[in-house]
Amino acid sequence: MVVVRMSSKTLLFLLCLGSPLALHSKDFGVHGTIASISEEDPIVLIQSKLKTMEERGELKRHNRELQKKARMAVERPKSVEGLSKAIKTRVFTYDPTYVVPEDLKDHQGRIIHSKGTRLNPLETVTLSQGLLFFDGDDGDQVAFAKAKLKEKSKESLKEGLIKLILVKGAPLALSEERKIPVYFDQLGLLTKKLGIRHVPALVMQEGLHLRIEE
């Protein structure tokens, strides 16, 4: 009989490689209960959850909470961030000119506007109404907005020369009070685009630019 002597390192190396000199397999059989793996239909799961909530009265309460949140979002939208009350007058202009980044073509491949073309929407449309952005929770700014409405109304002898746009407050309540439409700058899209940092701010067209006075 031949005795093979191996160091511990060699033995470990052979074990890691799965050497037949050191590894043996054996079937130990099956023990315990084997259950099949199955997934529950998500639609059935949701319906079951809703039924449970309905039986507990939780569904009605949940729906009332959703309705309340939706009503609050309409009556008092989230305030525009990054704006402060104007403490001094600042006048600047905004150029709405758009530079075409690449050739614009129609459905037949014909070029409508070449790359680099400068387009100014004020060449074809006019801003017939001024835009007044203000804080509806600030009494001074609300009074300023009302005064501007009367001022512009006298100038033209007609209503609607200024659109009221809130950055904070309750547009529906103010609209009912003044009997005119009141808008809200959702997510601050307009104020950010125009570079407005302080309110109240009045935007009027001046030639092919917009004149903005905070």
Secondary structure, DSSP 8 states (H G I E B T S, - for coil): -------HHHHHHHHHHT-TTT---------S---------HHHHHHHHHHHHHHHTHHHHHHHHHHHHHHHHHHS----TT-EE--S--EEEE---EE-SS-EE-TTS-EEE-TT-EE-GGGT----SEEEEEETT-HHHHHHHHHHHHHHHHHHTSS-SEEEEEEES-HHHHHHHHTS-EEE-GGGHHHHHHT--EESEEEEEETTEEEEE-
